Amino acid sequence: MYYIDGKTAMNLYRYAELAPRLLKAHATPTQMIEDLLLETDHKDMKNHFFLRAAWQIDNHIGSKIITIFPQNRYSEGTPSIQALYTLFNGVTGTPLCCIDGTALTALKTAADSALAADLLARKHIKTMLMIGAGAMAAPLIEAHCAVRPSLKNILIWNRTPSRCAKVINLLAKKEITVQQTDDLDATITRADLISSATTTSSPLIKGYLLNDGCHVDLVGSFTKDMREADNEAIRRSSVFVDSRQMTIGVVGEIILPINQGALRDTDIKADFYDAVLSDEFTRSNNSEITLFKNGGGGHLDLMMAHILYKKFSEQQVA
């Protein structure tokens, strides 16, 4: 059985290669997906423990164990999100590999958003706004730039401005120039692409500020009370998701606007399974605002684990 460490996993593919491979993986159905979410209060924060399992019958089985401890952001060297993934053969049940789950999560999440942007965002866009300076900020910026290399004006906003410097320095090593912005609303009005990865329950993205033709990538919401965009953003947008099963009735970004009358589940244009079968996962014109909810899920972890395992095992044989 192989172990794929974080550095190795991150270097197996470039995001521009991962996005189409992730779309192709949706041609194979994942028959069983189950999540277990445990939550505890810690001072004024919430700690989360996830167990995400998925089974492609007669193909692969996988499970990811994730801890999300927000207070770790104040402890140097201890990530807020940590995880481990185990991939099994779906026919024999034999363990195939363990993968650093933090790296797999970063790759899967960023590739998921990059795939949606590649399908939905206008060509030759120039300005990107990243909301949030947590663990996913750098991978999301890198992935979006990989599918839209025209992005040159990249700005980052965070409630705690000092945290932006770490992301800016990290991306400088990859020759991606990022600048900090202190005025969120003003930056929203001029962004061609907005990616948001926060755990807020009070929407940060106000719909009336969105530019015509903007693409909005919502990553952060993973509980029923979290949301990053308000009802006006939903009303003004064509809404897409990575998976109907893992977003409708699951995450606040979709549940709350439905409950408040701003969205119907039938209003969701398409998910990635639709994209494999048809051309519904696309913008209709250059003035349309597109909004994508990156819901994640065990099926995406399983797909990404198999993609990484396949290339790693081929390298070992070679």
Contacts in CASP RR format, 6 or more apart in sequence:
PFRMAT RR
TARGET T0000
AUTHOR 0000-0000-0000
METHOD contacts of the structure
MODEL  1
MYYIDGKTAMNLYRYAELAPRLLKAHATPTQMIEDLLLETDHKDMKNHFF
LRAAWQIDNHIGSKIITIFPQNRYSEGTPSIQALYTLFNGVTGTPLCCID
GTALTALKTAADSALAADLLARKHIKTMLMIGAGAMAAPLIEAHCAVRPS
LKNILIWNRTPSRCAKVINLLAKKEITVQQTDDLDATITRADLISSATTT
SSPLIKGYLLNDGCHVDLVGSFTKDMREADNEAIRRSSVFVDSRQMTIGV
VGEIILPINQGALRDTDIKADFYDAVLSDEFTRSNNSEITLFKNGGGGHL
DLMMAHILYKKFSEQQVA
1 95 0 8 1.000
1 96 0 8 1.000
1 97 0 8 1.000
1 98 0 8 1.000
2 96 0 8 1.000
2 97 0 8 1.000
2 98 0 8 1.000
2 309 0 8 1.000
2 312 0 8 1.000
2 313 0 8 1.000
2 316 0 8 1.000
3 97 0 8 1.000
3 98 0 8 1.000
3 99 0 8 1.000
4 12 0 8 1.000
4 97 0 8 1.000
4 98 0 8 1.000
4 99 0 8 1.000
4 100 0 8 1.000
4 308 0 8 1.000
4 309 0 8 1.000
4 312 0 8 1.000
5 100 0 8 1.000
5 103 0 8 1.000
6 99 0 8 1.000
6 100 0 8 1.000
6 101 0 8 1.000
6 102 0 8 1.000
6 103 0 8 1.000
7 103 0 8 1.000
8 312 0 8 1.000
9 99 0 8 1.000
9 100 0 8 1.000
9 103 0 8 1.000
9 104 0 8 1.000
9 107 0 8 1.000
9 308 0 8 1.000
10 103 0 8 1.000
10 106 0 8 1.000
10 107 0 8 1.000
12 308 0 8 1.000
12 311 0 8 1.000
12 312 0 8 1.000
13 21 0 8 1.000
13 107 0 8 1.000
13 307 0 8 1.000
13 308 0 8 1.000
13 311 0 8 1.000
14 146 0 8 1.000
15 110 0 8 1.000
15 111 0 8 1.000
15 114 0 8 1.000
15 142 0 8 1.000
15 143 0 8 1.000
15 146 0 8 1.000
15 147 0 8 1.000
16 114 0 8 1.000
16 146 0 8 1.000
16 147 0 8 1.000
18 107 0 8 1.000
18 111 0 8 1.000
18 114 0 8 1.000
18 143 0 8 1.000
18 304 0 8 1.000
18 307 0 8 1.000
19 111 0 8 1.000
19 114 0 8 1.000
19 115 0 8 1.000
19 118 0 8 1.000
19 143 0 8 1.000
19 146 0 8 1.000
19 147 0 8 1.000
20 115 0 8 1.000
21 307 0 8 1.000
22 108 0 8 1.000
22 111 0 8 1.000
22 112 0 8 1.000
22 115 0 8 1.000
22 272 0 8 1.000
22 300 0 8 1.000
22 303 0 8 1.000
22 304 0 8 1.000
22 307 0 8 1.000
23 115 0 8 1.000
23 272 0 8 1.000
23 275 0 8 1.000
23 276 0 8 1.000
24 276 0 8 1.000
25 303 0 8 1.000
25 306 0 8 1.000
25 307 0 8 1.000
26 272 0 8 1.000
26 273 0 8 1.000
26 275 0 8 1.000
26 276 0 8 1.000
26 303 0 8 1.000
27 276 0 8 1.000
28 56 0 8 1.000
28 59 0 8 1.000
29 56 0 8 1.000
30 54 0 8 1.000
30 55 0 8 1.000
30 56 0 8 1.000
30 298 0 8 1.000
30 299 0 8 1.000
30 302 0 8 1.000
30 303 0 8 1.000
31 55 0 8 1.000
31 56 0 8 1.000
31 57 0 8 1.000
32 53 0 8 1.000
32 54 0 8 1.000
32 55 0 8 1.000
32 57 0 8 1.000
33 52 0 8 1.000
33 53 0 8 1.000
33 54 0 8 1.000
33 55 0 8 1.000
33 245 0 8 1.000
33 246 0 8 1.000
33 297 0 8 1.000
33 298 0 8 1.000
33 299 0 8 1.000
34 52 0 8 1.000
34 53 0 8 1.000
34 54 0 8 1.000
35 50 0 8 1.000
35 51 0 8 1.000
35 52 0 8 1.000
35 53 0 8 1.000
35 297 0 8 1.000
35 298 0 8 1.000
36 50 0 8 1.000
36 51 0 8 1.000
36 52 0 8 1.000
37 48 0 8 1.000
37 49 0 8 1.000
37 50 0 8 1.000
37 223 0 8 1.000
38 48 0 8 1.000
38 49 0 8 1.000
38 50 0 8 1.000
39 46 0 8 1.000
39 47 0 8 1.000
39 48 0 8 1.000
39 49 0 8 1.000
39 223 0 8 1.000
40 46 0 8 1.000
40 47 0 8 1.000
41 47 0 8 1.000
42 69 0 8 1.000
42 70 0 8 1.000
42 71 0 8 1.000
43 71 0 8 1.000
45 70 0 8 1.000
45 71 0 8 1.000
46 70 0 8 1.000
47 67 0 8 1.000
47 68 0 8 1.000
47 69 0 8 1.000
47 70 0 8 1.000
47 71 0 8 1.000
48 66 0 8 1.000
48 67 0 8 1.000
48 68 0 8 1.000
48 69 0 8 1.000
48 223 0 8 1.000
49 65 0 8 1.000
49 66 0 8 1.000
49 67 0 8 1.000
49 68 0 8 1.000
50 64 0 8 1.000
50 65 0 8 1.000
50 66 0 8 1.000
50 67 0 8 1.000
50 68 0 8 1.000
50 83 0 8 1.000
51 63 0 8 1.000
51 64 0 8 1.000
51 65 0 8 1.000
51 66 0 8 1.000
52 63 0 8 1.000
52 64 0 8 1.000
52 66 0 8 1.000
52 297 0 8 1.000
52 298 0 8 1.000
52 301 0 8 1.000
53 61 0 8 1.000
53 62 0 8 1.000
53 63 0 8 1.000
53 64 0 8 1.000
53 298 0 8 1.000
54 61 0 8 1.000
54 62 0 8 1.000
54 63 0 8 1.000
54 297 0 8 1.000
54 298 0 8 1.000
54 299 0 8 1.000
54 301 0 8 1.000
54 302 0 8 1.000
55 61 0 8 1.000
55 62 0 8 1.000
55 90 0 8 1.000
55 302 0 8 1.000
56 90 0 8 1.000
56 302 0 8 1.000
57 90 0 8 1.000
58 90 0 8 1.000
58 91 0 8 1.000
59 90 0 8 1.000
59 91 0 8 1.000
60 87 0 8 1.000
60 88 0 8 1.000
60 89 0 8 1.000
60 90 0 8 1.000
60 96 0 8 1.000
60 302 0 8 1.000
60 305 0 8 1.000
60 306 0 8 1.000
61 87 0 8 1.000
61 88 0 8 1.000
61 89 0 8 1.000
61 90 0 8 1.000
61 93 0 8 1.000
61 302 0 8 1.000
62 85 0 8 1.000
62 86 0 8 1.000
62 87 0 8 1.000
62 88 0 8 1.000
62 298 0 8 1.000
62 301 0 8 1.000
62 302 0 8 1.000
62 305 0 8 1.000
63 85 0 8 1.000
63 86 0 8 1.000
64 83 0 8 1.000
64 84 0 8 1.000
64 85 0 8 1.000
64 86 0 8 1.000
64 101 0 8 1.000
64 104 0 8 1.000
64 105 0 8 1.000
64 298 0 8 1.000
64 301 0 8 1.000
65 83 0 8 1.000
65 84 0 8 1.000
65 85 0 8 1.000
66 81 0 8 1.000
66 82 0 8 1.000
66 83 0 8 1.000
66 101 0 8 1.000
66 105 0 8 1.000
67 81 0 8 1.000
67 82 0 8 1.000
67 83 0 8 1.000
68 80 0 8 1.000
68 81 0 8 1.000
69 80 0 8 1.000
69 82 0 8 1.000
70 80 0 8 1.000
70 199 0 8 1.000
72 78 0 8 1.000
72 79 0 8 1.000
72 80 0 8 1.000
73 80 0 8 1.000
73 134 0 8 1.000
73 163 0 8 1.000
79 102 0 8 1.000
79 135 0 8 1.000
80 134 0 8 1.000
80 135 0 8 1.000
81 102 0 8 1.000
81 105 0 8 1.000
81 135 0 8 1.000
82 101 0 8 1.000
82 102 0 8 1.000
83 100 0 8 1.000
83 101 0 8 1.000
83 102 0 8 1.000
83 104 0 8 1.000
83 105 0 8 1.000
84 98 0 8 1.000
84 99 0 8 1.000
84 100 0 8 1.000
84 101 0 8 1.000
85 98 0 8 1.000
85 99 0 8 1.000
85 100 0 8 1.000
85 101 0 8 1.000
85 104 0 8 1.000
85 301 0 8 1.000
85 305 0 8 1.000
86 95 0 8 1.000
86 97 0 8 1.000
86 98 0 8 1.000
86 99 0 8 1.000
87 95 0 8 1.000
87 96 0 8 1.000
87 97 0 8 1.000
87 98 0 8 1.000
87 99 0 8 1.000
87 302 0 8 1.000
87 305 0 8 1.000
87 306 0 8 1.000
87 309 0 8 1.000
88 94 0 8 1.000
88 95 0 8 1.000
88 96 0 8 1.000
89 95 0 8 1.000
89 96 0 8 1.000
96 309 0 8 1.000
96 313 0 8 1.000
97 305 0 8 1.000
97 309 0 8 1.000
97 312 0 8 1.000
97 313 0 8 1.000
99 305 0 8 1.000
99 308 0 8 1.000
99 309 0 8 1.000
102 135 0 8 1.000
104 301 0 8 1.000
104 304 0 8 1.000
104 305 0 8 1.000
104 308 0 8 1.000
105 301 0 8 1.000
106 135 0 8 1.000
106 136 0 8 1.000
106 139 0 8 1.000
107 139 0 8 1.000
107 304 0 8 1.000
107 308 0 8 1.000
108 296 0 8 1.000
108 300 0 8 1.000
108 301 0 8 1.000
108 303 0 8 1.000
108 304 0 8 1.000
109 136 0 8 1.000
109 139 0 8 1.000
109 140 0 8 1.000
109 219 0 8 1.000
109 294 0 8 1.000
109 296 0 8 1.000
110 136 0 8 1.000
110 139 0 8 1.000
110 140 0 8 1.000
110 142 0 8 1.000
110 143 0 8 1.000
111 143 0 8 1.000
111 304 0 8 1.000
112 242 0 8 1.000
112 294 0 8 1.000
112 295 0 8 1.000
112 296 0 8 1.000
112 300 0 8 1.000
113 140 0 8 1.000
113 143 0 8 1.000
113 144 0 8 1.000
113 195 0 8 1.000
113 217 0 8 1.000
113 219 0 8 1.000
113 292 0 8 1.000
113 294 0 8 1.000
114 143 0 8 1.000
114 144 0 8 1.000
114 146 0 8 1.000
114 147 0 8 1.000
115 147 0 8 1.000
115 272 0 8 1.000
116 217 0 8 1.000
116 240 0 8 1.000
116 242 0 8 1.000
116 281 0 8 1.000
116 292 0 8 1.000
116 294 0 8 1.000
117 144 0 8 1.000
117 147 0 8 1.000
117 148 0 8 1.000
117 193 0 8 1.000
117 215 0 8 1.000
117 217 0 8 1.000
117 292 0 8 1.000
118 147 0 8 1.000
118 148 0 8 1.000
119 275 0 8 1.000
119 281 0 8 1.000
119 282 0 8 1.000
120 215 0 8 1.000
120 240 0 8 1.000
120 281 0 8 1.000
120 282 0 8 1.000
120 283 0 8 1.000
120 290 0 8 1.000
120 292 0 8 1.000
121 147 0 8 1.000
121 148 0 8 1.000
121 192 0 8 1.000
121 193 0 8 1.000
121 215 0 8 1.000
121 290 0 8 1.000
122 192 0 8 1.000
122 213 0 8 1.000
122 215 0 8 1.000
122 283 0 8 1.000
122 286 0 8 1.000
123 148 0 8 1.000
123 150 0 8 1.000
124 150 0 8 1.000
125 148 0 8 1.000
125 150 0 8 1.000
125 151 0 8 1.000
125 192 0 8 1.000
125 193 0 8 1.000
125 215 0 8 1.000
126 150 0 8 1.000
126 151 0 8 1.000
126 152 0 8 1.000
126 153 0 8 1.000
126 192 0 8 1.000
127 151 0 8 1.000
127 153 0 8 1.000
127 154 0 8 1.000
127 155 0 8 1.000
127 190 0 8 1.000
127 191 0 8 1.000
127 192 0 8 1.000
127 193 0 8 1.000
128 141 0 8 1.000
128 144 0 8 1.000
128 145 0 8 1.000
128 148 0 8 1.000
128 151 0 8 1.000
128 153 0 8 1.000
128 154 0 8 1.000
128 155 0 8 1.000
128 191 0 8 1.000
128 192 0 8 1.000
128 193 0 8 1.000
128 194 0 8 1.000
128 195 0 8 1.000
129 155 0 8 1.000
129 156 0 8 1.000
129 157 0 8 1.000
129 181 0 8 1.000
129 187 0 8 1.000
129 188 0 8 1.000
129 191 0 8 1.000
129 193 0 8 1.000
129 194 0 8 1.000
129 195 0 8 1.000
130 137 0 8 1.000
130 140 0 8 1.000
130 141 0 8 1.000
130 154 0 8 1.000
130 155 0 8 1.000
130 156 0 8 1.000
130 157 0 8 1.000
130 167 0 8 1.000
130 178 0 8 1.000
130 195 0 8 1.000
130 196 0 8 1.000
130 197 0 8 1.000
131 156 0 8 1.000
131 157 0 8 1.000
131 158 0 8 1.000
131 184 0 8 1.000
131 194 0 8 1.000
131 195 0 8 1.000
131 196 0 8 1.000
131 197 0 8 1.000
131 198 0 8 1.000
131 204 0 8 1.000
131 205 0 8 1.000
131 228 0 8 1.000
132 156 0 8 1.000
132 157 0 8 1.000
132 158 0 8 1.000
132 159 0 8 1.000
132 196 0 8 1.000
132 197 0 8 1.000
132 198 0 8 1.000
133 156 0 8 1.000
133 158 0 8 1.000
133 160 0 8 1.000
133 163 0 8 1.000
133 164 0 8 1.000
133 166 0 8 1.000
133 167 0 8 1.000
134 158 0 8 1.000
134 163 0 8 1.000
134 167 0 8 1.000
134 197 0 8 1.000
136 197 0 8 1.000
136 219 0 8 1.000
136 220 0 8 1.000
137 156 0 8 1.000
137 167 0 8 1.000
137 197 0 8 1.000
138 167 0 8 1.000
138 170 0 8 1.000
138 171 0 8 1.000
140 195 0 8 1.000
140 197 0 8 1.000
140 217 0 8 1.000
140 219 0 8 1.000
141 154 0 8 1.000
141 156 0 8 1.000
141 167 0 8 1.000
141 171 0 8 1.000
141 176 0 8 1.000
141 178 0 8 1.000
141 195 0 8 1.000
142 171 0 8 1.000
142 174 0 8 1.000
142 176 0 8 1.000
144 151 0 8 1.000
144 193 0 8 1.000
144 195 0 8 1.000
144 217 0 8 1.000
145 151 0 8 1.000
145 154 0 8 1.000
145 176 0 8 1.000
148 193 0 8 1.000
151 192 0 8 1.000
151 193 0 8 1.000
152 177 0 8 1.000
154 176 0 8 1.000
154 177 0 8 1.000
154 178 0 8 1.000
154 179 0 8 1.000
155 178 0 8 1.000
155 179 0 8 1.000
155 180 0 8 1.000
155 181 0 8 1.000
155 187 0 8 1.000
155 191 0 8 1.000
156 164 0 8 1.000
156 167 0 8 1.000
156 168 0 8 1.000
156 178 0 8 1.000
156 179 0 8 1.000
156 180 0 8 1.000
156 181 0 8 1.000
157 164 0 8 1.000
157 180 0 8 1.000
157 181 0 8 1.000
157 182 0 8 1.000
157 184 0 8 1.000
157 187 0 8 1.000
158 164 0 8 1.000
161 180 0 8 1.000
161 182 0 8 1.000
164 180 0 8 1.000
165 180 0 8 1.000
167 178 0 8 1.000
168 178 0 8 1.000
168 179 0 8 1.000
168 180 0 8 1.000
171 177 0 8 1.000
171 178 0 8 1.000
172 178 0 8 1.000
181 187 0 8 1.000
184 204 0 8 1.000
185 206 0 8 1.000
185 209 0 8 1.000
188 194 0 8 1.000
188 205 0 8 1.000
188 206 0 8 1.000
188 209 0 8 1.000
188 210 0 8 1.000
189 209 0 8 1.000
189 210 0 8 1.000
189 211 0 8 1.000
190 211 0 8 1.000
191 211 0 8 1.000
191 214 0 8 1.000
192 211 0 8 1.000
192 213 0 8 1.000
192 214 0 8 1.000
192 215 0 8 1.000
193 214 0 8 1.000
193 215 0 8 1.000
193 216 0 8 1.000
193 217 0 8 1.000
194 205 0 8 1.000
194 210 0 8 1.000
194 214 0 8 1.000
194 215 0 8 1.000
194 216 0 8 1.000
194 217 0 8 1.000
195 217 0 8 1.000
195 219 0 8 1.000
196 204 0 8 1.000
196 205 0 8 1.000
196 216 0 8 1.000
196 217 0 8 1.000
196 218 0 8 1.000
196 219 0 8 1.000
196 220 0 8 1.000
196 228 0 8 1.000
196 229 0 8 1.000
197 219 0 8 1.000
197 220 0 8 1.000
198 204 0 8 1.000
198 220 0 8 1.000
198 228 0 8 1.000
199 220 0 8 1.000
199 226 0 8 1.000
200 226 0 8 1.000
200 227 0 8 1.000
200 228 0 8 1.000
201 225 0 8 1.000
201 226 0 8 1.000
201 227 0 8 1.000
203 227 0 8 1.000
203 228 0 8 1.000
203 229 0 8 1.000
203 230 0 8 1.000
203 233 0 8 1.000
204 228 0 8 1.000
204 229 0 8 1.000
205 216 0 8 1.000
205 218 0 8 1.000
205 228 0 8 1.000
205 229 0 8 1.000
205 230 0 8 1.000
205 233 0 8 1.000
206 230 0 8 1.000
206 232 0 8 1.000
206 233 0 8 1.000
207 229 0 8 1.000
207 230 0 8 1.000
207 232 0 8 1.000
207 233 0 8 1.000
207 235 0 8 1.000
207 236 0 8 1.000
208 232 0 8 1.000
210 216 0 8 1.000
210 233 0 8 1.000
210 236 0 8 1.000
210 237 0 8 1.000
210 289 0 8 1.000
211 289 0 8 1.000
212 287 0 8 1.000
212 288 0 8 1.000
212 289 0 8 1.000
213 283 0 8 1.000
213 286 0 8 1.000
213 287 0 8 1.000
213 288 0 8 1.000
213 289 0 8 1.000
213 290 0 8 1.000
214 289 0 8 1.000
214 290 0 8 1.000
215 283 0 8 1.000
215 289 0 8 1.000
215 290 0 8 1.000
215 291 0 8 1.000
215 292 0 8 1.000
216 229 0 8 1.000
216 233 0 8 1.000
216 237 0 8 1.000
216 289 0 8 1.000
216 290 0 8 1.000
216 291 0 8 1.000
216 292 0 8 1.000
217 292 0 8 1.000
217 294 0 8 1.000
218 228 0 8 1.000
218 229 0 8 1.000
218 253 0 8 1.000
218 291 0 8 1.000
218 292 0 8 1.000
218 293 0 8 1.000
218 294 0 8 1.000
219 294 0 8 1.000
219 295 0 8 1.000
220 226 0 8 1.000
220 228 0 8 1.000
220 253 0 8 1.000
220 294 0 8 1.000
221 227 0 8 1.000
221 228 0 8 1.000
221 251 0 8 1.000
221 252 0 8 1.000
221 253 0 8 1.000
221 293 0 8 1.000
221 295 0 8 1.000
222 251 0 8 1.000
222 295 0 8 1.000
222 296 0 8 1.000
223 251 0 8 1.000
223 252 0 8 1.000
224 249 0 8 1.000
224 250 0 8 1.000
224 251 0 8 1.000
224 252 0 8 1.000
224 255 0 8 1.000
225 252 0 8 1.000
225 256 0 8 1.000
226 251 0 8 1.000
226 252 0 8 1.000
226 253 0 8 1.000
227 252 0 8 1.000
227 253 0 8 1.000
227 256 0 8 1.000
227 257 0 8 1.000
228 253 0 8 1.000
229 253 0 8 1.000
229 291 0 8 1.000
231 257 0 8 1.000
231 260 0 8 1.000
231 261 0 8 1.000
231 262 0 8 1.000
232 262 0 8 1.000
233 291 0 8 1.000
234 257 0 8 1.000
234 262 0 8 1.000
234 263 0 8 1.000
234 291 0 8 1.000
235 262 0 8 1.000
235 263 0 8 1.000
236 289 0 8 1.000
237 289 0 8 1.000
237 290 0 8 1.000
237 291 0 8 1.000
238 269 0 8 1.000
238 283 0 8 1.000
238 284 0 8 1.000
238 288 0 8 1.000
238 289 0 8 1.000
238 290 0 8 1.000
238 291 0 8 1.000
239 263 0 8 1.000
239 267 0 8 1.000
239 268 0 8 1.000
239 269 0 8 1.000
239 291 0 8 1.000
239 292 0 8 1.000
239 293 0 8 1.000
240 268 0 8 1.000
240 269 0 8 1.000
240 270 0 8 1.000
240 271 0 8 1.000
240 281 0 8 1.000
240 290 0 8 1.000
240 291 0 8 1.000
240 292 0 8 1.000
240 293 0 8 1.000
241 247 0 8 1.000
241 248 0 8 1.000
241 254 0 8 1.000
241 268 0 8 1.000
241 271 0 8 1.000
241 292 0 8 1.000
241 293 0 8 1.000
241 295 0 8 1.000
242 271 0 8 1.000
242 272 0 8 1.000
242 292 0 8 1.000
242 293 0 8 1.000
242 294 0 8 1.000
242 295 0 8 1.000
242 296 0 8 1.000
242 300 0 8 1.000
243 271 0 8 1.000
243 272 0 8 1.000
243 273 0 8 1.000
243 295 0 8 1.000
243 296 0 8 1.000
243 297 0 8 1.000
243 299 0 8 1.000
243 300 0 8 1.000
244 265 0 8 1.000
244 268 0 8 1.000
244 271 0 8 1.000
246 295 0 8 1.000
246 296 0 8 1.000
246 297 0 8 1.000
246 298 0 8 1.000
246 299 0 8 1.000
247 253 0 8 1.000
247 254 0 8 1.000
247 293 0 8 1.000
247 295 0 8 1.000
248 254 0 8 1.000
248 255 0 8 1.000
248 258 0 8 1.000
248 265 0 8 1.000
248 268 0 8 1.000
249 255 0 8 1.000
249 258 0 8 1.000
250 295 0 8 1.000
251 293 0 8 1.000
251 295 0 8 1.000
253 293 0 8 1.000
254 263 0 8 1.000
254 265 0 8 1.000
254 268 0 8 1.000
254 293 0 8 1.000
257 263 0 8 1.000
258 264 0 8 1.000
258 265 0 8 1.000
269 280 0 8 1.000
269 281 0 8 1.000
270 278 0 8 1.000
270 280 0 8 1.000
270 281 0 8 1.000
271 281 0 8 1.000
272 281 0 8 1.000
274 280 0 8 1.000
274 281 0 8 1.000
275 281 0 8 1.000
283 290 0 8 1.000
END
